[in-house]
Amino acid sequence: MTVNQALRLIAGSFVLASILLAHFHHEYWLFFTGFVALNLIQSAFTCWCPMMTILRKAGLRDA
């Protein structure tokens, strides 16, 4: 698995988890969804994401 594939998997999982938590627990979990969205938007412009740094240090390779 490459860094980009893992990043998409993690971001999608975080969004899905926060939506489920908002539905079953409290709607404030949607702020976490917004945080993930803002991080994805800034990474589109800067080509840098903190999770990509973590994944590279974990040994995943770039595409």
CHARMM-style PDB file with segment names, atoms N, HN, CA, C and O in Angstrom:
ATOM      1  N   MET     1       0.840  -1.170   0.000  1.00  0.00      PROA
ATOM      2  CA  MET     1       0.000   0.000   0.000  1.00  0.00      PROA
ATOM      3  C   MET     1       0.890   1.240   0.000  1.00  0.00      PROA
ATOM      4  O   MET     1       1.891   1.300   0.715  1.00  0.00      PROA
ATOM      5  N   THR     2       0.521   2.207  -0.794  1.00  0.00      PROA
ATOM      6  HN  THR     2      -0.292   2.158  -1.375  1.00  0.00      PROA
ATOM      7  CA  THR     2       1.293   3.447  -0.882  1.00  0.00      PROA
ATOM      8  C   THR     2       0.753   4.479   0.108  1.00  0.00      PROA
ATOM      9  O   THR     2      -0.297   4.288   0.722  1.00  0.00      PROA
ATOM     10  N   VAL     3       1.491   5.564   0.245  1.00  0.00      PROA
ATOM     11  HN  VAL     3       2.344   5.719  -0.253  1.00  0.00      PROA
ATOM     12  CA  VAL     3       1.087   6.639   1.144  1.00  0.00      PROA
ATOM     13  C   VAL     3      -0.255   7.225   0.713  1.00  0.00      PROA
ATOM     14  O   VAL     3      -1.120   7.465   1.555  1.00  0.00      PROA
ATOM     15  N   ASN     4      -0.441   7.458  -0.580  1.00  0.00      PROA
ATOM     16  HN  ASN     4       0.261   7.264  -1.265  1.00  0.00      PROA
ATOM     17  CA  ASN     4      -1.693   8.042  -1.068  1.00  0.00      PROA
ATOM     18  C   ASN     4      -2.887   7.124  -0.816  1.00  0.00      PROA
ATOM     19  O   ASN     4      -3.959   7.588  -0.427  1.00  0.00      PROA
ATOM     20  N   GLN     5      -2.704   5.834  -1.036  1.00  0.00      PROA
ATOM     21  HN  GLN     5      -1.833   5.457  -1.352  1.00  0.00      PROA
ATOM     22  CA  GLN     5      -3.796   4.892  -0.787  1.00  0.00      PROA
ATOM     23  C   GLN     5      -4.149   4.851   0.701  1.00  0.00      PROA
ATOM     24  O   GLN     5      -5.325   4.859   1.065  1.00  0.00      PROA
ATOM     25  N   ALA     6      -3.135   4.809   1.550  1.00  0.00      PROA
ATOM     26  HN  ALA     6      -2.179   4.803   1.254  1.00  0.00      PROA
ATOM     27  CA  ALA     6      -3.373   4.774   2.992  1.00  0.00      PROA
ATOM     28  C   ALA     6      -4.028   6.071   3.463  1.00  0.00      PROA
ATOM     29  O   ALA     6      -4.909   6.043   4.323  1.00  0.00      PROA
ATOM     30  N   LEU     7      -3.609   7.195   2.912  1.00  0.00      PROA
ATOM     31  HN  LEU     7      -2.894   7.218   2.213  1.00  0.00      PROA
ATOM     32  CA  LEU     7      -4.186   8.482   3.292  1.00  0.00      PROA
ATOM     33  C   LEU     7      -5.672   8.521   2.950  1.00  0.00      PROA
ATOM     34  O   LEU     7      -6.479   8.969   3.764  1.00  0.00      PROA
ATOM     35  N   ARG     8      -6.039   8.065   1.773  1.00  0.00      PROA
ATOM     36  HN  ARG     8      -5.383   7.701   1.111  1.00  0.00      PROA
ATOM     37  CA  ARG     8      -7.457   8.026   1.381  1.00  0.00      PROA
ATOM     38  C   ARG     8      -8.255   7.096   2.289  1.00  0.00      PROA
ATOM     39  O   ARG     8      -9.383   7.407   2.673  1.00  0.00      PROA
ATOM     40  N   LEU     9      -7.662   5.956   2.627  1.00  0.00      PROA
ATOM     41  HN  LEU     9      -6.746   5.704   2.314  1.00  0.00      PROA
ATOM     42  CA  LEU     9      -8.329   5.002   3.514  1.00  0.00      PROA
ATOM     43  C   LEU     9      -8.554   5.614   4.895  1.00  0.00      PROA
ATOM     44  O   LEU     9      -9.642   5.493   5.458  1.00  0.00      PROA
ATOM     45  N   ILE    10      -7.545   6.260   5.432  1.00  0.00      PROA
ATOM     46  HN  ILE    10      -6.661   6.358   4.974  1.00  0.00      PROA
ATOM     47  CA  ILE    10      -7.655   6.861   6.765  1.00  0.00      PROA
ATOM     48  C   ILE    10      -8.653   8.018   6.758  1.00  0.00      PROA
ATOM     49  O   ILE    10      -9.494   8.109   7.652  1.00  0.00      PROA
ATOM     50  N   ALA    11      -8.573   8.894   5.774  1.00  0.00      PROA
ATOM     51  HN  ALA    11      -7.889   8.821   5.047  1.00  0.00      PROA
ATOM     52  CA  ALA    11      -9.495  10.036   5.712  1.00  0.00      PROA
ATOM     53  C   ALA    11     -10.937   9.559   5.571  1.00  0.00      PROA
ATOM     54  O   ALA    11     -11.824  10.070   6.254  1.00  0.00      PROA
ATOM     55  N   GLY    12     -11.178   8.606   4.713  1.00  0.00      PROA
ATOM     56  HN  GLY    12     -10.457   8.190   4.158  1.00  0.00      PROA
ATOM     57  CA  GLY    12     -12.527   8.063   4.547  1.00  0.00      PROA
ATOM     58  C   GLY    12     -13.034   7.399   5.812  1.00  0.00      PROA
ATOM     59  O   GLY    12     -14.205   7.536   6.165  1.00  0.00      PROA
ATOM     60  N   SER    13     -12.155   6.678   6.496  1.00  0.00      PROA
ATOM     61  HN  SER    13     -11.204   6.567   6.209  1.00  0.00      PROA
ATOM     62  CA  SER    13     -12.536   6.023   7.748  1.00  0.00      PROA
ATOM     63  C   SER    13     -12.859   7.051   8.827  1.00  0.00      PROA
ATOM     64  O   SER    13     -13.818   6.878   9.580  1.00  0.00      PROA
ATOM     65  N   PHE    14     -12.066   8.118   8.909  1.00  0.00      PROA
ATOM     66  HN  PHE    14     -11.287   8.258   8.298  1.00  0.00      PROA
ATOM     67  CA  PHE    14     -12.333   9.163   9.896  1.00  0.00      PROA
ATOM     68  C   PHE    14     -13.665   9.851   9.630  1.00  0.00      PROA
ATOM     69  O   PHE    14     -14.423  10.113  10.563  1.00  0.00      PROA
ATOM     70  N   VAL    15     -13.956  10.143   8.373  1.00  0.00      PROA
ATOM     71  HN  VAL    15     -13.340   9.930   7.614  1.00  0.00      PROA
ATOM     72  CA  VAL    15     -15.219  10.791   8.028  1.00  0.00      PROA
ATOM     73  C   VAL    15     -16.393   9.872   8.365  1.00  0.00      PROA
ATOM     74  O   VAL    15     -17.373  10.307   8.971  1.00  0.00      PROA
ATOM     75  N   LEU    16     -16.293   8.613   7.974  1.00  0.00      PROA
ATOM     76  HN  LEU    16     -15.498   8.259   7.481  1.00  0.00      PROA
ATOM     77  CA  LEU    16     -17.370   7.667   8.260  1.00  0.00      PROA
ATOM     78  C   LEU    16     -17.568   7.491   9.765  1.00  0.00      PROA
ATOM     79  O   LEU    16     -18.702   7.467  10.244  1.00  0.00      PROA
ATOM     80  N   ALA    17     -16.478   7.368  10.504  1.00  0.00      PROA
ATOM     81  HN  ALA    17     -15.557   7.388  10.114  1.00  0.00      PROA
ATOM     82  CA  ALA    17     -16.567   7.204  11.956  1.00  0.00      PROA
ATOM     83  C   ALA    17     -17.207   8.426  12.610  1.00  0.00      PROA
ATOM     84  O   ALA    17     -18.045   8.282  13.501  1.00  0.00      PROA
ATOM     85  N   SER    18     -16.823   9.618  12.179  1.00  0.00      PROA
ATOM     86  HN  SER    18     -16.142   9.735  11.455  1.00  0.00      PROA
ATOM     87  CA  SER    18     -17.385  10.819  12.800  1.00  0.00      PROA
ATOM     88  C   SER    18     -18.863  10.990  12.461  1.00  0.00      PROA
ATOM     89  O   SER    18     -19.633  11.479  13.288  1.00  0.00      PROA
ATOM     90  N   ILE    19     -19.265  10.595  11.265  1.00  0.00      PROA
ATOM     91  HN  ILE    19     -18.640  10.198  10.594  1.00  0.00      PROA
ATOM     92  CA  ILE    19     -20.691  10.656  10.918  1.00  0.00      PROA
ATOM     93  C   ILE    19     -21.483   9.677  11.770  1.00  0.00      PROA
ATOM     94  O   ILE    19     -22.563  10.011  12.257  1.00  0.00      PROA
ATOM     95  N   LEU    20     -20.958   8.477  11.952  1.00  0.00      PROA
ATOM     96  HN  LEU    20     -20.081   8.206  11.556  1.00  0.00      PROA
ATOM     97  CA  LEU    20     -21.643   7.507  12.807  1.00  0.00      PROA
ATOM     98  C   LEU    20     -21.703   7.977  14.255  1.00  0.00      PROA
ATOM     99  O   LEU    20     -22.728   7.818  14.919  1.00  0.00      PROA
ATOM    100  N   LEU    21     -20.606   8.557  14.747  1.00  0.00      PROA
ATOM    101  HN  LEU    21     -19.774   8.686  14.207  1.00  0.00      PROA
ATOM    102  CA  LEU    21     -20.612   9.087  16.105  1.00  0.00      PROA
ATOM    103  C   LEU    21     -21.592  10.245  16.256  1.00  0.00      PROA
ATOM    104  O   LEU    21     -22.248  10.373  17.289  1.00  0.00      PROA
ATOM    105  N   ALA    22     -21.692  11.085  15.234  1.00  0.00      PROA
ATOM    106  HN  ALA    22     -21.159  10.981  14.395  1.00  0.00      PROA
ATOM    107  CA  ALA    22     -22.645  12.196  15.277  1.00  0.00      PROA
ATOM    108  C   ALA    22     -24.080  11.674  15.294  1.00  0.00      PROA
ATOM    109  O   ALA    22     -24.942  12.237  15.968  1.00  0.00      PROA
ATOM    110  N   HSD    23     -24.326  10.621  14.567  1.00  0.00      PROA
ATOM    111  HN  HSD    23     -23.626  10.164  14.019  1.00  0.00      PROA
ATOM    112  CA  HSD    23     -25.674  10.068  14.508  1.00  0.00      PROA
ATOM    113  C   HSD    23     -26.059   9.362  15.808  1.00  0.00      PROA
ATOM    114  O   HSD    23     -27.174   9.530  16.300  1.00  0.00      PROA
ATOM    115  N   PHE    24     -25.150   8.582  16.355  1.00  0.00      PROA
ATOM    116  HN  PHE    24     -24.244   8.444  15.954  1.00  0.00      PROA
ATOM    117  CA  PHE    24     -25.475   7.761  17.517  1.00  0.00      PROA
ATOM    118  C   PHE    24     -25.088   8.395  18.861  1.00  0.00      PROA
ATOM    119  O   PHE    24     -25.608   7.982  19.897  1.00  0.00      PROA
ATOM    120  N   HSD    25     -24.203   9.372  18.867  1.00  0.00      PROA
ATOM    121  HN  HSD    25     -23.781   9.708  18.025  1.00  0.00      PROA
ATOM    122  CA  HSD    25     -23.745   9.917  20.136  1.00  0.00      PROA
ATOM    123  C   HSD    25     -24.127  11.397  20.270  1.00  0.00      PROA
ATOM    124  O   HSD    25     -25.036  11.737  21.028  1.00  0.00      PROA
ATOM    125  N   HSD    26     -23.438  12.269  19.540  1.00  0.00      PROA
ATOM    126  HN  HSD    26     -22.700  11.992  18.924  1.00  0.00      PROA
ATOM    127  CA  HSD    26     -23.684  13.710  19.647  1.00  0.00      PROA
ATOM    128  C   HSD    26     -23.258  14.394  18.357  1.00  0.00      PROA
ATOM    129  O   HSD    26     -22.251  14.031  17.751  1.00  0.00      PROA
ATOM    130  N   GLU    27     -24.038  15.387  17.947  1.00  0.00      PROA
ATOM    131  HN  GLU    27     -24.857  15.681  18.440  1.00  0.00      PROA
ATOM    132  CA  GLU    27     -23.777  16.040  16.661  1.00  0.00      PROA
ATOM    133  C   GLU    27     -22.488  16.847  16.638  1.00  0.00      PROA
ATOM    134  O   GLU    27     -22.034  17.240  15.563  1.00  0.00      PROA
ATOM    135  N   TYR    28     -21.892  17.103  17.786  1.00  0.00      PROA
ATOM    136  HN  TYR    28     -22.261  16.784  18.659  1.00  0.00      PROA
ATOM    137  CA  TYR    28     -20.623  17.828  17.800  1.00  0.00      PROA
ATOM    138  C   TYR    28     -19.496  17.041  17.127  1.00  0.00      PROA
ATOM    139  O   TYR    28     -18.459  17.614  16.795  1.00  0.00      PROA
ATOM    140  N   TRP    29     -19.686  15.757  16.926  1.00  0.00      PROA
ATOM    141  HN  TRP    29     -20.529  15.291  17.196  1.00  0.00      PROA
ATOM    142  CA  TRP    29     -18.679  14.973  16.211  1.00  0.00      PROA
ATOM    143  C   TRP    29     -18.543  15.424  14.755  1.00  0.00      PROA
ATOM    144  O   TRP    29     -17.555  15.089  14.102  1.00  0.00      PROA
ATOM    145  N   LEU    30     -19.507  16.169  14.242  1.00  0.00      PROA
ATOM    146  HN  LEU    30     -20.309  16.441  14.773  1.00  0.00      PROA
ATOM    147  CA  LEU    30     -19.400  16.682  12.877  1.00  0.00      PROA
ATOM    148  C   LEU    30     -18.297  17.729  12.747  1.00  0.00      PROA
ATOM    149  O   LEU    30     -17.821  17.986  11.641  1.00  0.00      PROA
ATOM    150  N   PHE    31     -17.887  18.332  13.854  1.00  0.00      PROA
ATOM    151  HN  PHE    31     -18.274  18.123  14.752  1.00  0.00      PROA
ATOM    152  CA  PHE    31     -16.732  19.228  13.802  1.00  0.00      PROA
ATOM    153  C   PHE    31     -15.469  18.467  13.406  1.00  0.00      PROA
ATOM    154  O   PHE    31     -14.593  19.014  12.737  1.00  0.00      PROA
ATOM    155  N   PHE    32     -15.382  17.214  13.817  1.00  0.00      PROA
ATOM    156  HN  PHE    32     -16.094  16.769  14.361  1.00  0.00      PROA
ATOM    157  CA  PHE    32     -14.240  16.388  13.416  1.00  0.00      PROA
ATOM    158  C   PHE    32     -14.269  16.140  11.908  1.00  0.00      PROA
ATOM    159  O   PHE    32     -13.226  16.145  11.254  1.00  0.00      PROA
ATOM    160  N   THR    33     -15.462  15.922  11.363  1.00  0.00      PROA
ATOM    161  HN  THR    33     -16.309  15.918  11.894  1.00  0.00      PROA
ATOM    162  CA  THR    33     -15.598  15.779   9.912  1.00  0.00      PROA
ATOM    163  C   THR    33     -15.112  17.046   9.211  1.00  0.00      PROA
ATOM    164  O   THR    33     -14.418  16.974   8.197  1.00  0.00      PROA
ATOM    165  N   GLY    34     -15.481  18.205   9.755  1.00  0.00      PROA
ATOM    166  HN  GLY    34     -16.045  18.264  10.579  1.00  0.00      PROA
ATOM    167  CA  GLY    34     -15.029  19.472   9.189  1.00  0.00      PROA
ATOM    168  C   GLY    34     -13.526  19.634   9.265  1.00  0.00      PROA
ATOM    169  O   GLY    34     -12.909  20.161   8.340  1.00  0.00      PROA
ATOM    170  N   PHE    35     -12.927  19.183  10.364  1.00  0.00      PROA
ATOM    171  HN  PHE    35     -13.428  18.755  11.116  1.00  0.00      PROA
ATOM    172  CA  PHE    35     -11.471  19.249  10.507  1.00  0.00      PROA
ATOM    173  C   PHE    35     -10.783  18.401   9.438  1.00  0.00      PROA
ATOM    174  O   PHE    35      -9.800  18.836   8.840  1.00  0.00      PROA
ATOM    175  N   VAL    36     -11.292  17.199   9.196  1.00  0.00      PROA
ATOM    176  HN  VAL    36     -12.092  16.845   9.682  1.00  0.00      PROA
ATOM    177  CA  VAL    36     -10.722  16.332   8.165  1.00  0.00      PROA
ATOM    178  C   VAL    36     -10.855  16.997   6.794  1.00  0.00      PROA
ATOM    179  O   VAL    36      -9.920  16.972   5.993  1.00  0.00      PROA
ATOM    180  N   ALA    37     -12.012  17.586   6.530  1.00  0.00      PROA
ATOM    181  HN  ALA    37     -12.772  17.606   7.180  1.00  0.00      PROA
ATOM    182  CA  ALA    37     -12.232  18.257   5.246  1.00  0.00      PROA
ATOM    183  C   ALA    37     -11.277  19.431   5.060  1.00  0.00      PROA
ATOM    184  O   ALA    37     -10.696  19.594   3.987  1.00  0.00      PROA
ATOM    185  N   LEU    38     -11.110  20.250   6.100  1.00  0.00      PROA
ATOM    186  HN  LEU    38     -11.582  20.117   6.972  1.00  0.00      PROA
ATOM    187  CA  LEU    38     -10.186  21.386   5.989  1.00  0.00      PROA
ATOM    188  C   LEU    38      -8.747  20.926   5.778  1.00  0.00      PROA
ATOM    189  O   LEU    38      -7.996  21.552   5.030  1.00  0.00      PROA
ATOM    190  N   ASN    39      -8.369  19.850   6.425  1.00  0.00      PROA
ATOM    191  HN  ASN    39      -8.979  19.341   7.033  1.00  0.00      PROA
ATOM    192  CA  ASN    39      -7.019  19.321   6.250  1.00  0.00      PROA
ATOM    193  C   ASN    39      -6.820  18.811   4.824  1.00  0.00      PROA
ATOM    194  O   ASN    39      -5.754  19.013   4.243  1.00  0.00      PROA
ATOM    195  N   LEU    40      -7.821  18.160   4.257  1.00  0.00      PROA
ATOM    196  HN  LEU    40      -8.687  17.996   4.729  1.00  0.00      PROA
ATOM    197  CA  LEU    40      -7.721  17.694   2.869  1.00  0.00      PROA
ATOM    198  C   LEU    40      -7.649  18.866   1.892  1.00  0.00      PROA
ATOM    199  O   LEU    40      -6.917  18.808   0.904  1.00  0.00      PROA
ATOM    200  N   ILE    41      -8.400  19.921   2.165  1.00  0.00      PROA
ATOM    201  HN  ILE    41      -8.995  19.968   2.968  1.00  0.00      PROA
ATOM    202  CA  ILE    41      -8.376  21.100   1.293  1.00  0.00      PROA
ATOM    203  C   ILE    41      -7.005  21.778   1.341  1.00  0.00      PROA
ATOM    204  O   ILE    41      -6.446  22.123   0.300  1.00  0.00      PROA
ATOM    205  N   GLN    42      -6.464  21.968   2.549  1.00  0.00      PROA
ATOM    206  HN  GLN    42      -6.918  21.687   3.395  1.00  0.00      PROA
ATOM    207  CA  GLN    42      -5.152  22.622   2.626  1.00  0.00      PROA
ATOM    208  C   GLN    42      -4.075  21.753   2.005  1.00  0.00      PROA
ATOM    209  O   GLN    42      -3.128  22.284   1.425  1.00  0.00      PROA
ATOM    210  N   SER    43      -4.187  20.436   2.105  1.00  0.00      PROA
ATOM    211  HN  SER    43      -4.957  20.005   2.576  1.00  0.00      PROA
ATOM    212  CA  SER    43      -3.168  19.575   1.508  1.00  0.00      PROA
ATOM    213  C   SER    43      -3.239  19.599  -0.019  1.00  0.00      PROA
ATOM    214  O   SER    43      -2.241  19.331  -0.689  1.00  0.00      PROA
ATOM    215  N   ALA    44      -4.403  19.916  -0.568  1.00  0.00      PROA
ATOM    216  HN  ALA    44      -5.213  20.134  -0.024  1.00  0.00      PROA
ATOM    217  CA  ALA    44      -4.518  20.036  -2.022  1.00  0.00      PROA
ATOM    218  C   ALA    44      -3.706  21.230  -2.536  1.00  0.00      PROA
ATOM    219  O   ALA    44      -3.178  21.195  -3.648  1.00  0.00      PROA
ATOM    220  N   PHE    45      -3.611  22.276  -1.729  1.00  0.00      PROA
ATOM    221  HN  PHE    45      -4.040  22.304  -0.826  1.00  0.00      PROA
ATOM    222  CA  PHE    45      -2.873  23.472  -2.132  1.00  0.00      PROA
ATOM    223  C   PHE    45      -1.400  23.418  -1.753  1.00  0.00      PROA
ATOM    224  O   PHE    45      -0.554  23.945  -2.475  1.00  0.00      PROA
ATOM    225  N   THR    46      -1.085  22.783  -0.623  1.00  0.00      PROA
ATOM    226  HN  THR    46      -1.772  22.355  -0.037  1.00  0.00      PROA
ATOM    227  CA  THR    46       0.290  22.790  -0.136  1.00  0.00      PROA
ATOM    228  C   THR    46       1.050  21.504  -0.437  1.00  0.00      PROA
ATOM    229  O   THR    46       2.272  21.461  -0.296  1.00  0.00      PROA
ATOM    230  N   CYS    47       0.341  20.457  -0.849  1.00  0.00      PROA
ATOM    231  HN  CYS    47      -0.651  20.492  -0.964  1.00  0.00      PROA
ATOM    232  CA  CYS    47       0.927  19.129  -1.099  1.00  0.00      PROA
ATOM    233  C   CYS    47       1.615  18.579   0.148  1.00  0.00      PROA
ATOM    234  O   CYS    47       2.575  17.816   0.041  1.00  0.00      PROA
ATOM    235  N   TRP    48       1.135  18.960   1.320  1.00  0.00      PROA
ATOM    236  HN  TRP    48       0.355  19.580   1.407  1.00  0.00      PROA
ATOM    237  CA  TRP    48       1.667  18.456   2.577  1.00  0.00      PROA
ATOM    238  C   TRP    48       0.516  18.151   3.528  1.00  0.00      PROA
ATOM    239  O   TRP    48      -0.417  18.940   3.678  1.00  0.00      PROA
ATOM    240  N   CYS    49       0.604  17.002   4.157  1.00  0.00      PROA
ATOM    241  HN  CYS    49       1.362  16.361   4.035  1.00  0.00      PROA
ATOM    242  CA  CYS    49      -0.395  16.589   5.128  1.00  0.00      PROA
ATOM    243  C   CYS    49       0.344  15.915   6.282  1.00  0.00      PROA
ATOM    244  O   CYS    49       1.234  15.100   6.038  1.00  0.00      PROA
ATOM    245  N   PRO    50       0.004  16.228   7.517  1.00  0.00      PROA
ATOM    246  CA  PRO    50       0.701  15.608   8.643  1.00  0.00      PROA
ATOM    247  C   PRO    50       0.618  14.081   8.623  1.00  0.00      PROA
ATOM    248  O   PRO    50       1.575  13.408   9.005  1.00  0.00      PROA
ATOM    249  N   MET    51      -0.498  13.537   8.189  1.00  0.00      PROA
ATOM    250  HN  MET    51      -1.276  14.083   7.879  1.00  0.00      PROA
ATOM    251  CA  MET    51      -0.642  12.079   8.157  1.00  0.00      PROA
ATOM    252  C   MET    51       0.314  11.456   7.141  1.00  0.00      PROA
ATOM    253  O   MET    51       0.785  10.338   7.350  1.00  0.00      PROA
ATOM    254  N   MET    52       0.604  12.150   6.060  1.00  0.00      PROA
ATOM    255  HN  MET    52       0.221  13.058   5.891  1.00  0.00      PROA
ATOM    256  CA  MET    52       1.556  11.621   5.077  1.00  0.00      PROA
ATOM    257  C   MET    52       2.949  11.486   5.685  1.00  0.00      PROA
ATOM    258  O   MET    52       3.663  10.525   5.400  1.00  0.00      PROA
ATOM    259  N   THR    53       3.333  12.443   6.519  1.00  0.00      PROA
ATOM    260  HN  THR    53       2.752  13.224   6.751  1.00  0.00      PROA
ATOM    261  CA  THR    53       4.621  12.371   7.206  1.00  0.00      PROA
ATOM    262  C   THR    53       4.649  11.167   8.133  1.00  0.00      PROA
ATOM    263  O   THR    53       5.645  10.446   8.186  1.00  0.00      PROA
ATOM    264  N   ILE    54       3.573  10.947   8.857  1.00  0.00      PROA
ATOM    265  HN  ILE    54       2.764  11.533   8.815  1.00  0.00      PROA
ATOM    266  CA  ILE    54       3.481   9.799   9.773  1.00  0.00      PROA
ATOM    267  C   ILE    54       3.543   8.490   9.002  1.00  0.00      PROA
ATOM    268  O   ILE    54       4.228   7.555   9.416  1.00  0.00      PROA
ATOM    269  N   LEU    55       2.835   8.420   7.889  1.00  0.00      PROA
ATOM    270  HN  LEU    55       2.279   9.180   7.552  1.00  0.00      PROA
ATOM    271  CA  LEU    55       2.821   7.187   7.091  1.00  0.00      PROA
ATOM    272  C   LEU    55       4.188   6.889   6.477  1.00  0.00      PROA
ATOM    273  O   LEU    55       4.593   5.729   6.395  1.00  0.00      PROA
ATOM    274  N   ARG    56       4.892   7.922   6.051  1.00  0.00      PROA
ATOM    275  HN  ARG    56       4.563   8.864   6.117  1.00  0.00      PROA
ATOM    276  CA  ARG    56       6.244   7.716   5.510  1.00  0.00      PROA
ATOM    277  C   ARG    56       7.190   7.203   6.593  1.00  0.00      PROA
ATOM    278  O   ARG    56       8.003   6.315   6.339  1.00  0.00      PROA
ATOM    279  N   LYS    57       7.083   7.767   7.810  1.00  0.00      PROA
ATOM    280  HN  LYS    57       6.422   8.489   8.016  1.00  0.00      PROA
ATOM    281  CA  LYS    57       7.927   7.292   8.909  1.00  0.00      PROA
ATOM    282  C   LYS    57       7.559   5.874   9.314  1.00  0.00      PROA
ATOM    283  O   LYS    57       8.386   5.144   9.861  1.00  0.00      PROA
ATOM    284  N   ALA    58       6.304   5.480   9.044  1.00  0.00      PROA
ATOM    285  HN  ALA    58       5.632   6.073   8.601  1.00  0.00      PROA
ATOM    286  CA  ALA    58       5.873   4.103   9.353  1.00  0.00      PROA
ATOM    287  C   ALA    58       6.371   3.112   8.303  1.00  0.00      PROA
ATOM    288  O   ALA    58       6.225   1.901   8.472  1.00  0.00      PROA
ATOM    289  N   GLY    59       6.957   3.624   7.220  1.00  0.00      PROA
ATOM    290  HN  GLY    59       7.076   4.607   7.083  1.00  0.00      PROA
ATOM    291  CA  GLY    59       7.567   2.732   6.235  1.00  0.00      PROA
ATOM    292  C   GLY    59       6.796   2.563   4.939  1.00  0.00      PROA
ATOM    293  O   GLY    59       7.201   1.761   4.097  1.00  0.00      PROA
ATOM    294  N   LEU    60       5.697   3.289   4.744  1.00  0.00      PROA
ATOM    295  HN  LEU    60       5.368   3.941   5.428  1.00  0.00      PROA
ATOM    296  CA  LEU    60       4.978   3.179   3.486  1.00  0.00      PROA
ATOM    297  C   LEU    60       5.735   3.944   2.413  1.00  0.00      PROA
ATOM    298  O   LEU    60       6.409   4.934   2.695  1.00  0.00      PROA
ATOM    299  N   ARG    61       5.616   3.476   1.191  1.00  0.00      PROA
ATOM    300  HN  ARG    61       5.068   2.671   0.962  1.00  0.00      PROA
ATOM    301  CA  ARG    61       6.349   4.089   0.090  1.00  0.00      PROA
ATOM    302  C   ARG    61       5.455   5.082  -0.659  1.00  0.00      PROA
ATOM    303  O   ARG    61       4.229   4.974  -0.643  1.00  0.00      PROA
ATOM    304  N   ASP    62       6.098   6.046  -1.312  1.00  0.00      PROA
ATOM    305  HN  ASP    62       7.094   6.134  -1.325  1.00  0.00      PROA
ATOM    306  CA  ASP    62       5.360   6.999  -2.150  1.00  0.00      PROA
ATOM    307  C   ASP    62       4.963   6.318  -3.447  1.00  0.00      PROA
ATOM    308  O   ASP    62       5.549   5.314  -3.852  1.00  0.00      PROA
ATOM    309  N   ALA    63       3.949   6.891  -4.088  1.00  0.00      PROA
ATOM    310  HN  ALA    63       3.473   7.706  -3.759  1.00  0.00      PROA
ATOM    311  CA  ALA    63       3.476   6.309  -5.352  1.00  0.00      PROA
ATOM    312  C   ALA    63       4.480   6.500  -6.459  1.00  0.00      PROA
ATOM    313  OT1 ALA    63       4.242   6.072  -7.589  1.00  0.00      PROA
TER     314      ALA     63
END
